Amino acid sequence: MNQQSSDQKFVGISTPVLSDQEEDAQNNKQEQQPLQFLYISPNLFNKLWPEIKKQLQLLKASQTNLTAFSVQQVIEEIYCLHFQNVYSINKSQPKQIKNKINFKNFCTALDGFPLKREFLAKIPLISDLALKMDSEFTDYLSMLLEKVELKRIQVAILLANMFLCVMHLQPDYKQLPAVFIMAKLFNRSNEDSGQNNIKIQKLRCLFYYFLHVFSPEFKPHEKITFTRKKQNLTMISKPLCEFVYCEQGQMENVQDSFIVDFANKRIGGGVLNLGCVQEEILFLTHPEALASLLITTEIKQDESIIIERVNRLIMYEGYKDKFECKGTVKQIRSVNFICIDAGDYSGNYHQQYKEYKRELTKSYCGFYGIARICTGKWGCGVFGGEWQLKALIQWVAASMGGCRQLVFINDEQYAYNQAFNLIKGLNSNQLWEYIQKYCQRKSQEELNNINAIDYILSQQRF
């Protein structure tokens, strides 16, 4: 690779620059080729970076007299810079964008933040982190095709650029998460107090993350690994692994296990917008996982994403619009995620009983070769899955994949411990046969008042 000037190294983490025609052709292909490198903003970023750099240097130099509002204004300026070269026909477009945005949530989140003064004092350091992109990333940053390994300091640099809205729209947005900067969190587009409170609580999680980055506890050279995993399903009869059923608790509190992320096929889901369910909360409480949004294209049917050694930093309470950031954990520990996307049956509940093999294949791909796994009601919220069926499918997948223990956490109290203790006498093939029979009948809209566990108990003499 040719040596690049320091101002161009930042751009060096994008793909080789394409012409407008080449870029349009690439985006309009019927069959998308795998993205090889991280896109930042081909063709535009060379022009934008000097202006963005001025704003970052302004923040870096502001050691005193920084206010929440002055920081908000700079972030708004950086965000609007991305539009000055995009709309060559309508020169008034950037001004229109400026008039439409209002990053007031930044000030509101900071006003109620217990460490407001400390965080404002770190703004110059966060800006300095963003400026280190060209020195820390001297080569292309690969998209996640197989494995990407990043130091914690590199992740912090990426997150600093996301936080300050430095990065531009990815050109191939159809394959990537729709949102990967914090603009939607900052923006107070309406007066819906519930929606704005979700954004404010998310921002406070990020405030705590950056305070951690500049604390003695931060280990800059430790590595975080992102892996795209494929594993062909092999139907081999094995004894069922140990199944631990918990009627309450948080998955994050189960130590020494891989935690199942109930993933969106575009990883992270709505974490940088209004989404606030299991995956989004995992990414907010383990903020280093947010780096995966930059490098991970859509998860395919035969794939899972494994994220290893992200730090759990944030305590929380609540779910959806009741989510609340409660500060940092007393003891930081690294956590591993298995990111698997469930089928969406919200529009057709009975479709899950025709596609049950898809859920086995997906969970087996994620679980294979992992000794201890903690999961729960995967795909059973807005996606409409039957949790009893999903629990059994995951049990079969874990057992066939060589798992020793599967911990299943339910957020509602169902007295199923005895039922699971009875079922564990079966082997994986026997349990799978019962699942198949159950799903075949349910797909024909029989057995309307019975779930998978009760069906098996009614069929098997234990």
C-alpha positions as CSV (number, residue, x, y, z in Angstrom):
1,M,0.0,0.0,0.0
2,N,1.3,3.5,-0.8
3,Q,2.2,5.8,2.0
4,Q,-0.5,8.4,2.6
5,S,-0.3,11.9,4.1
6,S,-1.5,12.2,7.7
7,D,-4.6,14.0,6.6
8,Q,-5.5,11.2,4.2
9,K,-4.8,8.3,6.6
10,F,-8.3,8.7,8.1
11,V,-9.8,8.2,4.7
12,G,-7.5,5.2,4.3
13,I,-9.9,3.1,6.4
14,S,-12.6,3.5,3.7
15,T,-12.7,1.4,0.5
16,P,-10.7,2.6,-2.5
17,V,-12.4,5.7,-3.8
18,L,-15.1,5.0,-6.4
19,S,-16.4,7.4,-9.0
20,D,-20.1,8.5,-8.6
21,Q,-21.0,6.2,-11.5
22,E,-19.1,3.2,-10.0
23,E,-20.6,3.8,-6.6
24,D,-24.2,4.0,-8.0
25,A,-23.6,0.8,-10.0
26,Q,-22.3,-1.0,-7.0
27,N,-25.3,0.0,-4.9
28,N,-27.8,-1.0,-7.6
29,K,-26.4,-4.5,-8.2
30,Q,-29.1,-7.2,-7.7
31,E,-26.6,-9.5,-6.0
32,Q,-24.5,-7.6,-3.5
33,Q,-20.8,-8.6,-3.2
34,P,-19.4,-8.8,0.3
35,L,-18.1,-5.5,1.4
36,Q,-14.3,-5.8,2.0
37,F,-13.5,-2.6,3.9
38,L,-15.2,-0.1,6.1
39,Y,-16.9,2.7,4.2
40,I,-16.6,6.2,5.7
41,S,-17.5,8.4,2.8
42,P,-15.9,7.8,-0.6
43,N,-15.3,10.9,-2.7
44,L,-16.5,13.3,-0.1
45,F,-14.4,12.7,3.0
46,N,-11.2,14.2,1.5
47,K,-13.1,17.4,1.2
48,L,-14.9,17.1,4.5
49,W,-12.1,16.1,6.8
50,P,-10.2,19.4,6.9
51,E,-13.4,21.2,8.0
52,I,-14.3,18.5,10.5
53,K,-10.7,18.5,11.8
54,K,-11.1,22.3,12.5
55,Q,-14.1,21.7,14.7
56,L,-12.5,18.8,16.5
57,Q,-9.4,20.9,17.2
58,L,-11.6,23.7,18.4
59,L,-13.1,21.3,21.0
60,K,-9.7,19.9,21.9
61,A,-8.3,23.4,22.6
62,S,-11.3,24.4,24.7
63,Q,-9.8,23.5,28.1
64,T,-11.9,26.1,29.9
65,N,-15.3,27.7,29.5
66,L,-16.9,24.7,27.8
67,T,-20.6,24.5,28.3
68,A,-23.1,21.8,27.3
69,F,-24.6,24.2,24.8
70,S,-21.3,25.1,23.2
71,V,-20.5,21.4,22.7
72,Q,-23.9,20.8,21.3
73,Q,-23.3,23.6,18.7
74,V,-20.0,22.1,17.6
75,I,-21.5,18.6,17.1
76,E,-24.4,20.2,15.1
77,E,-21.8,21.9,12.9
78,I,-19.9,18.7,12.3
79,Y,-23.1,16.9,11.4
80,C,-24.2,19.6,9.0
81,L,-20.8,19.6,7.2
82,H,-21.7,16.2,5.7
83,F,-24.4,17.8,3.7
84,Q,-22.5,20.7,2.2
85,N,-21.1,18.7,-0.7
86,V,-23.9,16.2,-1.1
87,Y,-26.6,18.5,-2.5
88,S,-24.7,20.1,-5.3
89,I,-28.0,21.1,-7.1
90,N,-29.7,22.7,-4.1
91,K,-27.1,24.8,-2.4
92,S,-29.6,25.8,0.4
93,Q,-29.9,22.2,1.6
94,P,-27.3,22.4,4.4
95,K,-29.0,25.5,5.8
96,Q,-32.3,23.6,5.7
97,I,-30.7,20.7,7.5
98,K,-29.3,23.1,10.1
99,N,-32.8,24.5,10.6
100,K,-34.3,21.0,11.1
101,I,-32.0,19.6,13.6
102,N,-32.0,20.3,17.3
103,F,-29.4,18.4,19.4
104,K,-31.1,19.6,22.6
105,N,-31.1,16.0,24.0
106,F,-27.3,16.4,24.6
107,C,-27.8,19.3,26.9
108,T,-30.8,17.7,28.7
109,A,-28.9,14.4,29.2
110,L,-25.9,16.3,30.6
111,D,-28.0,18.6,32.8
112,G,-29.3,15.6,34.8
113,F,-26.0,13.7,34.7
114,P,-24.4,13.3,38.2
115,L,-20.9,13.7,36.7
116,K,-21.7,16.6,34.4
117,R,-18.6,18.7,35.3
118,E,-16.3,15.7,35.0
119,F,-17.7,14.8,31.6
120,L,-17.4,18.3,30.2
121,A,-13.8,18.3,31.3
122,K,-13.3,15.2,29.1
123,I,-14.7,16.7,25.9
124,P,-11.3,17.9,24.7
125,L,-9.9,14.4,25.3
126,I,-12.8,12.8,23.4
127,S,-12.1,15.2,20.5
128,D,-8.4,14.3,20.7
129,L,-9.4,10.6,20.5
130,A,-11.4,11.3,17.3
131,L,-8.4,13.1,15.8
132,K,-6.2,10.0,16.5
133,M,-8.1,8.0,13.8
134,D,-5.4,8.6,11.2
135,S,-2.5,7.6,13.5
136,E,-4.1,4.5,15.0
137,F,-5.6,3.2,11.8
138,T,-2.8,3.3,9.3
139,D,-4.4,0.7,7.0
140,Y,-7.9,-0.3,5.8
141,L,-10.2,-1.4,8.5
142,S,-11.8,-4.6,7.2
143,M,-15.4,-5.4,7.3
144,L,-16.3,-8.4,9.3
145,L,-16.1,-11.2,6.8
146,E,-14.4,-13.7,9.2
147,K,-12.6,-12.1,12.1
148,V,-11.7,-8.5,13.1
149,E,-9.6,-7.8,16.2
150,L,-9.4,-4.3,17.7
151,K,-7.6,-2.9,20.7
152,R,-9.9,-1.2,23.3
153,I,-8.2,2.1,22.4
154,Q,-9.1,1.6,18.7
155,V,-12.7,0.9,19.7
156,A,-12.7,4.1,21.8
157,I,-11.4,6.1,18.8
158,L,-14.2,4.7,16.6
159,L,-16.8,5.4,19.3
160,A,-15.5,9.0,19.7
161,N,-16.0,9.6,16.0
162,M,-19.5,8.1,16.2
163,F,-20.3,10.2,19.2
164,L,-19.1,13.4,17.6
165,C,-21.0,12.6,14.3
166,V,-17.8,12.6,12.3
167,M,-18.7,9.6,10.2
168,H,-20.8,10.0,7.1
169,L,-23.5,7.8,5.6
170,Q,-22.3,4.4,4.4
171,P,-22.9,4.3,0.6
172,D,-24.1,0.7,0.8
173,Y,-26.7,1.3,3.4
174,K,-28.8,-1.7,2.3
175,Q,-26.2,-4.1,3.8
176,L,-25.3,-2.1,7.0
177,P,-27.1,-0.7,10.0
178,A,-29.1,2.4,9.1
179,V,-27.7,4.5,12.0
180,F,-24.1,4.4,13.2
181,I,-23.6,7.9,14.6
182,M,-25.3,9.5,17.6
183,A,-27.3,12.2,15.7
184,K,-30.7,10.6,16.2
185,L,-30.0,10.3,20.0
186,F,-29.0,14.0,20.2
187,N,-31.9,15.2,18.1
188,R,-35.1,16.3,19.8
189,S,-37.4,16.1,16.9
190,N,-40.6,16.3,18.8
191,E,-41.9,16.7,22.3
192,D,-42.7,13.0,23.0
193,S,-41.3,12.8,26.5
194,G,-41.1,9.0,26.4
195,Q,-39.1,8.9,23.2
196,N,-36.8,11.7,24.3
197,N,-36.2,10.0,27.7
198,I,-35.1,6.8,26.0
199,K,-32.5,8.9,24.0
200,I,-31.4,10.8,27.1
201,Q,-30.8,7.5,29.1
202,K,-28.8,6.1,26.2
203,L,-26.6,9.2,26.0
204,R,-25.9,8.9,29.7
205,C,-24.7,5.3,29.2
206,L,-22.2,6.8,26.6
207,F,-21.2,9.6,29.0
208,Y,-20.2,6.9,31.5
209,Y,-18.3,5.0,28.9
210,F,-16.1,7.9,27.9
211,L,-15.4,8.7,31.6
212,H,-14.2,5.1,31.9
213,V,-11.9,5.4,28.8
214,F,-10.0,8.2,30.7
215,S,-9.9,6.3,34.0
216,P,-7.1,4.2,35.4
217,E,-9.3,1.1,35.0
218,F,-9.2,1.4,31.2
219,K,-6.9,-1.2,29.5
220,P,-6.1,0.4,26.1
221,H,-4.2,-2.6,24.6
222,E,-6.6,-5.4,25.6
223,K,-8.3,-6.8,22.5
224,I,-11.9,-7.3,21.5
225,T,-12.7,-9.9,18.8
226,F,-15.6,-9.8,16.3
227,T,-16.2,-13.1,14.4
228,R,-18.6,-14.0,11.7
229,K,-19.3,-17.6,12.3
230,K,-20.8,-20.3,9.9
231,Q,-21.5,-23.8,11.0
232,N,-23.3,-26.5,9.1
233,L,-26.0,-28.3,11.1
234,T,-25.2,-31.9,11.7
235,M,-28.1,-34.0,13.2
236,I,-26.2,-36.2,15.7
237,S,-28.0,-37.7,18.7
238,K,-26.4,-36.6,21.9
239,P,-27.5,-36.5,25.6
240,L,-29.2,-33.3,26.4
241,C,-26.9,-30.8,28.2
242,E,-27.6,-29.5,31.6
243,F,-30.5,-27.1,31.5
244,V,-30.8,-24.5,34.2
245,Y,-34.2,-22.7,34.3
246,C,-34.4,-19.4,36.1
247,E,-37.7,-17.6,36.7
248,Q,-36.0,-14.2,37.1
249,G,-32.7,-12.4,36.8
250,Q,-30.6,-10.6,34.2
251,M,-28.6,-12.6,31.7
252,E,-25.7,-10.2,32.1
253,N,-25.3,-11.3,35.7
254,V,-24.6,-15.0,34.7
255,Q,-20.8,-15.2,34.9
256,D,-18.5,-17.4,32.8
257,S,-20.9,-17.9,30.0
258,F,-21.6,-16.6,26.5
259,I,-24.7,-14.3,26.5
260,V,-27.2,-14.7,23.6
261,D,-27.9,-11.4,22.0
262,F,-31.4,-11.5,20.5
263,A,-30.0,-9.8,17.5
264,N,-31.5,-7.8,14.6
265,K,-30.2,-9.1,11.3
266,R,-28.7,-5.6,11.1
267,I,-26.7,-5.8,14.2
268,G,-27.5,-3.4,17.0
269,G,-31.1,-2.9,15.9
270,G,-32.4,0.5,17.1
271,V,-29.6,1.0,19.7
272,L,-28.7,4.5,18.2
273,N,-32.4,5.4,17.7
274,L,-35.5,4.5,19.7
275,G,-35.1,0.8,20.1
276,C,-34.7,-0.3,23.7
277,V,-35.2,-4.0,24.1
278,Q,-32.8,-6.9,24.8
279,E,-30.2,-6.3,22.1
280,E,-30.1,-2.6,22.4
281,I,-29.8,-2.8,26.2
282,L,-26.9,-5.2,25.9
283,F,-25.1,-2.8,23.6
284,L,-25.7,0.2,25.9
285,T,-24.5,-1.6,29.0
286,H,-21.5,-3.0,27.0
287,P,-20.8,0.1,24.8
288,E,-17.7,-1.4,23.1
289,A,-20.1,-3.7,21.2
290,L,-21.3,-0.6,19.3
291,A,-18.1,-0.8,17.2
292,S,-19.8,-3.8,15.5
293,L,-22.3,-1.5,13.8
294,L,-19.4,0.0,11.7
295,I,-18.0,-3.3,10.4
296,T,-20.9,-5.8,10.3
297,T,-23.1,-6.3,7.3
298,E,-26.5,-8.0,7.5
299,I,-26.3,-11.4,9.3
300,K,-27.2,-14.2,6.8
301,Q,-29.4,-17.2,7.4
302,D,-26.5,-19.5,8.1
303,E,-24.4,-17.1,10.2
304,S,-24.0,-15.8,13.7
305,I,-21.8,-13.0,15.1
306,I,-19.6,-13.7,18.1
307,I,-18.3,-10.7,20.1
308,E,-15.7,-11.5,22.7
309,R,-14.3,-9.5,25.6
310,V,-16.4,-6.4,25.7
311,N,-16.6,-4.8,29.1
312,R,-19.8,-4.6,31.0
313,L,-19.8,-1.0,32.4
314,I,-23.4,0.2,32.9
315,M,-26.1,-0.7,35.4
316,Y,-29.7,-0.2,34.4
317,E,-33.3,-0.7,35.3
318,G,-36.4,-1.1,33.2
319,Y,-37.2,-2.0,29.6
320,K,-38.4,-0.1,26.5
321,D,-39.5,3.4,27.6
322,K,-38.9,2.5,31.3
323,F,-35.2,2.0,30.6
324,E,-33.0,4.0,33.0
325,C,-29.2,4.3,33.2
326,K,-28.2,3.7,36.8
327,G,-24.4,4.4,36.7
328,T,-21.5,2.1,36.4
329,V,-20.9,-1.4,37.8
330,K,-18.8,-1.8,40.9
331,Q,-16.6,-4.4,39.2
332,I,-15.9,-4.4,35.5
333,R,-15.7,-7.7,33.8
334,S,-15.4,-8.8,30.1
335,V,-18.4,-10.5,28.5
336,N,-18.9,-12.6,25.3
337,F,-22.0,-12.3,23.1
338,I,-23.5,-14.8,20.7
339,C,-25.5,-12.6,18.2
340,I,-28.3,-14.6,16.5
341,D,-31.3,-13.1,14.7
342,A,-34.6,-14.9,15.2
343,G,-37.4,-15.2,12.7
344,D,-40.0,-12.5,12.7
345,Y,-43.5,-14.0,13.1
346,S,-45.3,-10.9,14.4
347,G,-47.4,-10.8,11.2
348,N,-48.1,-14.5,11.1
349,Y,-47.9,-16.4,14.4
350,H,-48.4,-19.8,12.8
351,Q,-45.5,-19.3,10.4
352,Q,-43.0,-20.2,13.1
353,Y,-44.3,-23.7,13.2
354,K,-43.3,-24.1,9.5
355,E,-39.9,-22.5,9.9
356,Y,-38.8,-24.2,13.1
357,K,-35.8,-25.8,11.4
358,R,-34.5,-22.3,10.5
359,E,-34.4,-21.5,14.3
360,L,-32.5,-24.7,15.0
361,T,-30.0,-24.0,12.3
362,K,-29.5,-20.4,13.4
363,S,-29.0,-21.3,17.1
364,Y,-26.8,-24.3,16.4
365,C,-24.5,-22.0,14.3
366,G,-24.1,-19.6,17.3
367,F,-23.9,-22.3,20.0
368,Y,-21.5,-24.8,18.4
369,G,-18.3,-25.3,20.4
370,I,-19.3,-23.1,23.3
371,A,-19.3,-24.7,26.7
372,R,-21.7,-22.5,28.7
373,I,-24.4,-20.3,27.3
374,C,-27.0,-18.0,28.9
375,T,-30.1,-17.3,26.9
376,G,-33.8,-16.6,27.3
377,K,-37.0,-15.8,25.3
378,W,-35.2,-15.4,21.9
379,G,-37.5,-13.8,19.3
380,C,-40.5,-14.0,21.7
381,G,-41.3,-10.3,22.2
382,V,-42.3,-8.2,19.2
383,F,-41.3,-11.1,16.9
384,G,-44.1,-13.2,18.3
385,G,-42.3,-16.5,19.0
386,E,-43.6,-19.1,21.4
387,W,-41.1,-19.1,24.2
388,Q,-41.6,-22.7,25.3
389,L,-40.8,-23.9,21.7
390,K,-37.8,-21.6,21.5
391,A,-36.4,-22.8,24.8
392,L,-36.6,-26.4,23.6
393,I,-35.1,-25.6,20.2
394,Q,-32.2,-23.8,21.8
395,W,-31.7,-26.8,24.2
396,V,-31.4,-29.2,21.2
397,A,-29.0,-26.8,19.4
398,A,-26.8,-26.4,22.5
399,S,-26.7,-30.1,23.1
400,M,-25.8,-31.0,19.5
401,G,-23.2,-28.3,19.5
402,G,-21.3,-29.7,22.5
403,C,-22.5,-27.2,25.1
404,R,-22.3,-28.5,28.7
405,Q,-24.7,-26.1,30.3
406,L,-27.6,-23.9,29.0
407,V,-28.9,-21.3,31.4
408,F,-32.4,-20.1,30.4
409,I,-33.7,-16.9,32.1
410,N,-37.4,-16.1,32.0
411,D,-38.7,-12.7,32.9
412,E,-42.0,-14.1,34.0
413,Q,-42.8,-16.8,36.6
414,Y,-43.8,-20.1,35.1
415,A,-43.4,-23.3,37.2
416,Y,-41.6,-25.3,34.5
417,N,-38.6,-26.6,36.5
418,Q,-40.2,-30.0,37.0
419,A,-41.1,-30.2,33.3
420,F,-37.6,-29.5,32.2
421,N,-36.3,-32.1,34.7
422,L,-38.5,-34.7,33.1
423,I,-37.6,-33.8,29.6
424,K,-33.8,-34.0,30.3
425,G,-34.1,-37.8,30.3
426,L,-34.5,-37.6,26.5
427,N,-31.6,-37.3,24.0
428,S,-31.4,-34.5,21.4
429,N,-32.9,-36.6,18.6
430,Q,-35.8,-37.7,20.7
431,L,-36.6,-34.1,21.8
432,W,-36.2,-32.9,18.2
433,E,-38.7,-35.6,17.0
434,Y,-41.3,-34.3,19.5
435,I,-40.6,-30.7,18.4
436,Q,-41.2,-31.7,14.8
437,K,-44.5,-33.5,15.5
438,Y,-45.7,-30.6,17.6
439,C,-44.8,-28.0,14.9
440,Q,-46.5,-30.1,12.2
441,R,-49.7,-30.1,14.1
442,K,-49.5,-26.5,15.1
443,S,-48.9,-25.4,11.5
444,Q,-52.2,-27.0,10.7
445,E,-53.7,-24.8,13.4
446,E,-54.4,-27.8,15.7
447,L,-53.4,-27.8,19.4
448,N,-54.5,-24.2,19.8
449,N,-54.5,-24.3,23.6
450,I,-51.3,-26.1,24.3
451,N,-47.6,-25.1,24.1
452,A,-44.6,-27.2,23.2
453,I,-43.6,-28.3,26.7
454,D,-47.1,-29.3,27.7
455,Y,-47.5,-31.2,24.4
456,I,-44.3,-33.3,25.0
457,L,-45.4,-34.0,28.6
458,S,-48.8,-35.2,27.3
459,Q,-47.1,-37.5,24.7
460,Q,-44.3,-39.0,26.8
461,R,-44.6,-41.3,29.8
462,F,-41.9,-40.2,32.1
